């Protein structure tokens, strides 16, 4: 600006001219502040400044290249000035076609409104307007749309959140969808309102999934399954629309019955929980009683089976023993009869308490039982002798183990036994 020597004050009557104005008569008769300078003089001064700026010298005629001898403008200087201005404008126009794409973005270049190509991150250039235009799209950014609420769960959108289940119940669902772009060209060209398209697809998908399931399933155990099926259905619809969207996640923020029936629904839920608790308690009691009853029944069956086997085996053994005794009895009836009698009496006396009575004297004096007497006698002996005497007394009492006053009674009993055996033999001989 200093080199051009321009002055910005319009009140200066010599505005646009240098200190040595060659033709001051153009401004003669004008006082300062009466009006703007002469336009022809301004044009000549402007051409002179441009010529000096681009290195052109004054012509030899002394006019400085501003005009020819007749006072007309210099056409060559005007053409040079216009060419320089055009070149500057062309450079500026070409420079306007450069643009920078940041990392994580993709540049889309349009040629007369039609997509021609895409560019990566960095410095890029295209033909300036009106031939080409560009638009940058963030492809790595995680985007999110909210269905049923906006920014806060308290800011509900009932028209989006209320849905009908398969069992004809109304449920209130608020969820968010996270997605990225996998095709920026399809995202820009195939969608009129991109986020609204994703929101409508999400609402349509979850209404279809919820309409196929029961209310209890959606509220409790099936929340993860509903979210997964909604994500898959959304991706299928968006791919069919060629929207260039990749659904990353569907998050159910709140799943509950409508506020108008929340209290009644809570009562119904508590009643259902009580029912399940009582059923579980009954099942636990049944699981405790039934196995024990089955065990007792199985034990009784085993005991009965054991008793039956014992009785059967005993009967079989007794029958076999009887057959053997019968065979021996047929060989020697008398000896076998005496032996059977003695074994029977031995078995009876060994398991019964015995009292010795003096039958000859005819007195009513009763003696202590023999087993008590034997026990008293064995107590005075050593431990080994007492054990041996006790085992012998259980089978057949001996006279050596009895006291002196008992010995006569034992002899009497032996005599009676001998007489009984003799009488038995006599009967057999008859």
C-alpha positions as CSV (number, residue, x, y, z in Angstrom):
1,X,0.0,0.0,0.0
2,X,2.9,2.3,0.8
3,X,4.4,1.5,-2.6
4,X,1.2,2.3,-4.4
5,X,1.0,5.6,-2.4
6,X,-2.8,5.3,-1.9
7,X,-4.5,7.7,0.4
8,X,-7.8,6.8,2.0
9,X,-9.0,10.3,2.9
10,X,-11.8,11.4,0.6
11,X,-11.6,15.0,1.9
12,X,-8.2,15.4,0.3
13,X,-8.6,17.2,-3.0
14,X,-5.5,15.6,-4.3
15,X,-6.7,12.0,-3.4
16,X,-5.1,9.4,-5.6
17,X,-2.3,11.7,-6.9
18,X,1.4,11.9,-6.0
19,X,3.2,15.0,-4.7
20,X,4.2,16.1,-8.2
21,X,0.9,16.2,-10.0
22,X,1.7,16.9,-13.7
23,X,-1.8,18.4,-14.4
24,X,-3.1,20.2,-11.5
25,X,-5.5,22.1,-13.7
26,X,-7.9,19.2,-13.4
27,X,-8.6,20.2,-9.9
28,X,-8.3,23.9,-10.3
29,X,-11.2,26.0,-9.2
30,X,-12.2,23.4,-6.5
31,X,-11.7,24.1,-2.9
32,X,-10.9,21.4,-0.4
33,X,-13.9,19.5,0.7
34,X,-16.1,20.6,-2.2
35,X,-16.3,17.2,-3.9
36,X,-14.5,14.1,-5.0
37,X,-11.5,14.4,-7.4
38,X,-11.8,14.0,-11.1
39,X,-12.4,10.3,-12.1
40,X,-10.2,10.5,-15.2
41,X,-7.4,11.8,-13.1
42,X,-7.9,9.0,-10.6
43,X,-7.8,6.4,-13.3
44,X,-4.6,7.8,-14.7
45,X,-3.0,7.9,-11.2
46,X,-4.1,4.3,-10.6
47,X,-2.6,3.1,-13.9
48,X,0.6,4.9,-13.1
49,X,0.9,3.2,-9.7
50,X,0.2,-0.2,-11.2
51,X,2.8,0.4,-13.9
52,X,5.4,1.4,-11.4
53,X,4.5,-1.6,-9.2
54,X,5.0,-4.1,-12.1
55,X,8.3,-2.5,-13.1
56,X,7.0,-0.4,-16.1
57,X,8.7,2.9,-16.7
58,X,7.2,6.1,-18.0
59,X,7.1,6.6,-21.8
60,X,9.5,8.9,-23.5
61,X,6.8,11.4,-24.3
62,X,6.8,12.5,-20.6
63,X,3.2,11.4,-20.0
64,X,4.3,8.7,-17.6
65,X,2.3,6.0,-19.5
66,X,-0.9,7.4,-18.0
67,X,-2.4,8.6,-21.3
68,X,-1.4,9.3,-24.9
69,X,-0.6,12.7,-26.4
70,X,-4.3,13.4,-27.0
71,X,-5.3,12.9,-23.3
72,X,-6.9,9.4,-24.0
73,X,-6.3,6.5,-21.6
74,X,-3.4,4.2,-22.4
75,X,-5.1,0.9,-23.7
76,X,-1.9,-1.1,-23.3
77,X,-1.6,-0.2,-19.7
78,X,-5.2,-1.0,-19.1
79,X,-4.9,-4.4,-20.7
80,X,-1.8,-5.2,-18.6
81,X,-3.7,-4.1,-15.5
82,X,-6.7,-6.2,-16.3
83,X,-4.5,-9.2,-17.1
84,X,-2.8,-8.9,-13.8
85,X,-6.0,-8.6,-11.9
86,X,-7.5,-11.5,-13.8
87,X,-4.4,-13.7,-13.0
88,X,-4.8,-12.8,-9.3
89,X,-8.5,-13.6,-9.4
90,X,-7.8,-16.9,-11.2
91,X,-5.2,-17.9,-8.6
92,X,-7.6,-17.1,-5.8
93,X,-10.4,-19.1,-7.6
94,X,-8.1,-22.1,-8.0
95,X,-6.9,-21.9,-4.4
96,X,-10.6,-22.0,-3.3
97,X,-10.7,-25.6,-4.5
98,X,-8.3,-26.8,-1.7
99,X,-9.7,-28.4,1.5
100,X,-8.4,-30.3,4.4
101,X,-9.9,-33.6,5.7
102,X,-9.2,-34.4,9.4
103,X,-8.3,-37.8,10.7
104,X,-11.3,-40.0,11.2
105,X,-13.2,-38.2,8.4
106,X,-13.9,-38.9,4.8
107,X,-14.2,-36.2,2.1
108,X,-17.0,-36.6,-0.5
109,X,-16.5,-34.6,-3.8
110,X,-19.5,-33.6,-6.0
111,X,-19.2,-32.8,-9.7
112,X,-22.2,-30.7,-10.7
113,X,-24.1,-32.1,-7.8
114,X,-23.2,-35.8,-8.4
115,X,-20.7,-37.8,-6.3
116,X,-17.6,-38.3,-8.2
117,X,-15.1,-39.7,-5.7
118,X,-14.2,-39.7,-2.0
119,X,-10.9,-38.6,-0.4
120,X,-9.0,-39.6,2.7
121,X,-7.6,-37.5,5.5
122,X,-5.1,-34.8,4.7
123,X,-4.8,-31.9,2.2
124,X,-7.0,-32.4,-1.0
125,X,-7.9,-30.3,-4.0
126,X,-10.9,-30.2,-6.3
127,X,-12.1,-28.0,-9.1
128,X,-13.6,-24.8,-7.6
129,X,-17.2,-23.7,-7.7
130,X,-19.3,-24.1,-9.7
131,X,-17.7,-27.2,-11.1
132,X,-17.2,-29.2,-7.9
133,X,-18.0,-29.0,-4.2
134,X,-17.0,-31.1,-1.2
135,X,-18.4,-32.3,2.1
136,X,-16.7,-34.0,5.0
137,X,-18.3,-36.8,7.0
138,X,-17.1,-38.3,10.3
139,X,-17.0,-42.0,9.8
140,X,-15.2,-43.1,13.0
141,X,-17.5,-41.2,15.3
142,X,-19.9,-43.2,17.5
143,X,-23.3,-41.8,17.0
144,X,-26.4,-42.3,19.1
145,X,-30.1,-41.9,18.8
146,X,-32.6,-42.1,21.7
147,X,-36.0,-43.7,21.4
148,X,-38.7,-43.0,24.1
149,X,-36.8,-40.2,25.7
150,X,-34.6,-37.2,24.9
151,X,-31.3,-36.7,26.8
152,X,-32.9,-37.7,30.2
153,X,-35.0,-40.6,31.1
154,X,-37.5,-38.2,32.8
155,X,-38.1,-36.5,29.5
156,X,-40.2,-39.2,28.1
157,X,-41.8,-39.5,24.7
158,X,-44.9,-41.6,25.2
159,X,-45.6,-41.9,21.5
160,X,-42.3,-43.7,21.0
161,X,-42.0,-45.7,24.2
162,X,-45.5,-47.3,24.7
163,X,-45.7,-50.7,22.9
164,X,-48.1,-53.6,22.8
165,X,-47.0,-57.1,23.8
166,X,-48.2,-60.5,22.5
167,X,-50.4,-61.0,25.6
168,X,-52.2,-57.7,24.9
169,X,-50.4,-55.7,27.6
170,X,-48.9,-52.2,27.2
171,X,-45.2,-51.8,28.2
172,X,-43.1,-48.7,28.4
173,X,-39.6,-49.1,26.8
174,X,-36.8,-46.5,26.6
175,X,-33.7,-47.5,24.8
176,X,-30.7,-46.0,22.9
177,X,-29.0,-47.1,19.7
178,X,-25.3,-46.6,19.0
179,X,-24.2,-46.8,15.4
180,X,-21.3,-45.8,13.0
181,X,-21.1,-45.1,9.3
182,X,-19.8,-47.8,7.0
183,X,-20.6,-46.0,3.7
184,X,-20.4,-42.2,3.8
185,X,-21.7,-41.8,0.3
186,X,-24.8,-43.9,1.0
187,X,-25.3,-42.0,4.3
188,X,-25.3,-38.6,2.4
189,X,-27.2,-39.6,-0.7
190,X,-29.8,-42.2,0.4
191,X,-31.1,-40.5,3.5
192,X,-33.1,-37.3,3.7
193,X,-32.9,-37.0,7.5
194,X,-30.2,-39.4,8.6
195,X,-30.8,-39.6,12.4
196,X,-34.6,-39.6,12.1
197,X,-34.3,-42.5,9.7
198,X,-32.3,-44.5,12.2
199,X,-34.8,-43.6,14.9
200,X,-37.8,-44.7,12.9
201,X,-36.1,-48.0,12.0
202,X,-35.2,-48.7,15.6
203,X,-38.8,-48.0,16.8
204,X,-40.2,-50.2,14.1
205,X,-37.8,-53.1,14.9
206,X,-38.4,-53.1,18.6
207,X,-42.2,-52.9,18.2
208,X,-42.0,-56.0,16.0
209,X,-39.9,-57.9,18.6
210,X,-41.9,-56.9,21.6
211,X,-45.2,-57.8,19.8
212,X,-44.0,-61.4,19.5
213,X,-43.2,-61.9,23.2
214,X,-45.1,-61.9,26.5
215,X,-44.9,-59.0,28.9
216,X,-43.1,-60.9,31.7
217,X,-40.5,-62.2,29.2
218,X,-39.7,-58.6,28.1
219,X,-39.6,-57.2,31.6
220,X,-37.4,-59.8,33.2
221,X,-35.5,-62.7,31.6
222,X,-35.8,-61.7,28.0
223,X,-34.3,-58.2,28.0
224,X,-31.0,-59.2,26.5
225,X,-32.6,-61.3,23.9
226,X,-35.0,-58.5,22.9
227,X,-32.0,-56.1,22.6
228,X,-30.1,-58.5,20.4
229,X,-33.0,-59.3,18.1
230,X,-33.7,-55.6,17.8
231,X,-30.1,-54.9,16.7
232,X,-30.2,-57.7,14.1
233,X,-33.5,-56.6,12.7
234,X,-32.4,-53.0,12.5
235,X,-29.2,-53.9,10.6
236,X,-31.3,-56.0,8.2
237,X,-33.7,-53.1,7.5
238,X,-30.9,-50.5,7.2
239,X,-28.9,-52.6,4.8
240,X,-32.1,-53.1,2.7
241,X,-32.5,-49.3,2.6
242,X,-28.8,-48.9,1.7
243,X,-28.4,-46.3,4.4
244,X,-24.7,-46.9,5.0
245,X,-25.2,-47.5,8.8
246,X,-23.5,-50.1,11.0
247,X,-25.5,-50.7,14.3
248,X,-23.1,-51.3,17.1
249,X,-25.3,-51.7,20.2
250,X,-28.9,-51.5,21.4
251,X,-29.2,-50.7,25.1
252,X,-32.5,-50.9,27.0
253,X,-32.5,-48.0,29.5
254,X,-35.9,-48.6,31.1
255,X,-38.5,-51.4,30.7
256,X,-41.6,-51.0,32.9
257,X,-45.4,-50.9,32.7
258,X,-47.1,-47.6,32.2
259,X,-47.2,-45.2,35.1
260,X,-51.0,-45.3,35.3
261,X,-51.0,-49.0,36.2
262,X,-47.6,-49.1,38.0
263,X,-49.1,-49.7,41.5
264,X,-51.5,-52.4,40.4
265,X,-48.7,-54.1,38.5
266,X,-46.4,-54.0,41.5
267,X,-49.2,-55.7,43.5
268,X,-49.6,-58.4,40.9
269,X,-45.8,-58.9,40.8
270,X,-45.7,-59.3,44.6
271,X,-48.6,-61.8,44.4
272,X,-46.8,-63.8,41.8
273,X,-43.6,-63.8,43.8
274,X,-45.5,-65.0,46.9
275,X,-47.0,-67.8,44.7
276,X,-43.6,-68.8,43.5
277,X,-42.2,-68.7,47.0
278,X,-45.0,-71.0,48.3
279,X,-44.6,-73.3,45.4
280,X,-40.9,-73.5,46.1
281,X,-41.5,-74.2,49.8
282,X,-44.0,-76.9,48.9
283,X,-41.6,-78.4,46.4
284,X,-38.8,-78.3,49.0
285,X,-41.0,-80.1,51.6
286,X,-42.0,-82.7,49.0
287,X,-38.3,-83.1,48.1
288,X,-37.6,-83.8,51.8
289,X,-40.5,-86.1,52.6
290,X,-40.8,-88.1,49.4
291,X,-37.2,-89.4,49.4
292,X,-37.4,-90.3,53.1
293,X,-40.7,-92.2,52.4
294,X,-39.2,-94.0,49.5
295,X,-36.2,-94.9,51.6
296,X,-38.4,-96.2,54.4
297,X,-40.4,-98.2,51.9
298,X,-37.3,-99.6,50.4
299,X,-35.9,-100.5,53.8
300,X,-39.1,-102.3,54.8
301,X,-39.0,-104.2,51.5
302,X,-35.4,-105.2,52.2
303,X,-36.2,-106.2,55.7
304,X,-39.2,-108.2,54.6
305,X,-37.1,-109.8,51.9
306,X,-34.5,-110.7,54.5
307,X,-37.0,-112.1,56.9
308,X,-38.6,-114.2,54.1
309,X,-35.1,-115.5,53.1
310,X,-34.3,-116.2,56.8
311,X,-37.6,-118.1,57.4
312,X,-37.2,-120.0,54.1
313,X,-33.7,-121.0,54.8
314,X,-34.5,-122.0,58.4
315,X,-37.4,-124.0,57.2
316,X,-35.2,-125.6,54.6
317,X,-32.5,-126.3,57.1
318,X,-35.0,-127.8,59.6
319,X,-36.5,-130.0,57.0
320,X,-33.1,-131.2,55.9
321,X,-32.1,-131.8,59.6
322,X,-35.4,-133.7,60.2
323,X,-34.7,-135.8,57.2
324,X,-31.2,-136.6,58.4
325,X,-32.6,-137.4,61.9
326,X,-35.3,-139.6,60.4
327,X,-32.6,-141.5,58.5
328,X,-30.6,-142.1,61.7
329,X,-33.8,-142.9,63.7
330,X,-34.7,-145.5,61.2
331,X,-31.2,-147.1,61.7
332,X,-31.3,-147.1,65.6
333,X,-34.6,-145.9,67.0
334,X,-33.7,-146.3,70.7
335,X,-30.3,-144.5,70.6
336,X,-31.6,-141.8,68.5
337,X,-34.6,-141.2,70.8
338,X,-32.4,-141.0,73.9
339,X,-30.1,-138.6,72.1
340,X,-32.9,-136.4,71.0
341,X,-34.3,-136.4,74.5
342,X,-31.0,-135.4,76.1
343,X,-30.3,-132.7,73.6
344,X,-33.8,-131.3,74.1
345,X,-33.5,-131.3,77.9
346,X,-30.0,-129.7,77.7
347,X,-31.3,-126.9,75.6
348,X,-34.3,-126.3,77.9
349,X,-32.2,-126.4,81.1
350,X,-29.5,-124.2,79.7
351,X,-31.9,-121.3,79.0
352,X,-34.1,-121.7,82.1
353,X,-33.5,-120.9,85.8
354,X,-33.3,-124.0,87.9
355,X,-34.4,-124.6,91.6
356,X,-33.3,-127.7,93.5
357,X,-35.9,-129.3,95.8
358,X,-35.3,-132.1,98.3
359,X,-38.2,-134.3,97.4
360,X,-37.2,-137.2,99.7
361,X,-37.3,-135.2,102.9
362,X,-40.6,-133.7,101.9
363,X,-39.7,-130.3,103.3
364,X,-40.6,-127.0,101.7
365,X,-37.1,-125.7,101.9
366,X,-36.2,-124.2,98.6
367,X,-32.6,-123.8,97.6
368,X,-31.1,-120.9,95.6
369,X,-31.0,-121.5,91.8
370,X,-28.0,-123.4,90.6
371,X,-26.9,-120.6,88.3
372,X,-26.7,-118.2,91.3
373,X,-24.8,-120.8,93.3
374,X,-22.4,-121.4,90.5
375,X,-21.9,-117.6,90.0
376,X,-21.1,-117.2,93.7
377,X,-18.6,-120.1,93.6
378,X,-17.0,-118.8,90.5
379,X,-16.5,-115.3,92.1
380,X,-14.0,-116.7,94.6
381,X,-11.9,-118.4,91.9
382,X,-9.5,-116.6,89.5
383,X,-10.8,-114.9,86.4
384,X,-9.7,-117.7,84.1
385,X,-11.2,-120.4,86.3
386,X,-14.4,-118.4,86.7
387,X,-14.8,-118.0,82.9
388,X,-14.1,-121.7,82.4
389,X,-16.5,-122.7,85.1
390,X,-19.2,-120.4,83.8
391,X,-19.0,-121.9,80.3
392,X,-19.1,-125.4,81.7
393,X,-22.1,-124.6,83.9
394,X,-24.0,-123.3,80.9
395,X,-23.7,-126.7,79.2
396,X,-23.7,-129.3,82.1
397,X,-23.3,-128.5,85.8
398,X,-20.5,-130.5,87.5
399,X,-20.4,-131.6,91.1
400,X,-17.0,-130.1,91.7
401,X,-18.3,-126.6,91.1
402,X,-21.2,-127.0,93.6
403,X,-21.2,-126.4,97.3
404,X,-21.1,-129.4,99.7
405,X,-24.7,-129.1,100.7
406,X,-25.9,-129.2,97.1
407,X,-24.1,-132.4,96.1
408,X,-26.7,-134.8,97.5
409,X,-29.4,-133.1,95.5
410,X,-27.4,-133.3,92.3
411,X,-26.9,-137.0,92.9
412,X,-30.6,-137.5,93.3
413,X,-31.3,-135.7,90.0
414,X,-28.8,-137.9,88.3
415,X,-30.4,-141.0,89.7
416,X,-33.8,-139.8,88.5
417,X,-32.5,-139.2,85.0
418,X,-31.0,-142.7,84.9
419,X,-34.2,-144.2,86.1
420,X,-36.1,-142.2,83.5
421,X,-33.8,-143.4,80.8
422,X,-34.2,-147.0,82.0
423,X,-37.9,-146.7,82.0
424,X,-37.7,-145.2,78.5
425,X,-35.7,-148.2,77.3
426,X,-38.2,-150.6,78.9
427,X,-41.0,-149.0,77.0
428,X,-39.1,-149.2,73.8
429,X,-38.4,-152.9,74.5
430,X,-42.1,-153.6,74.9
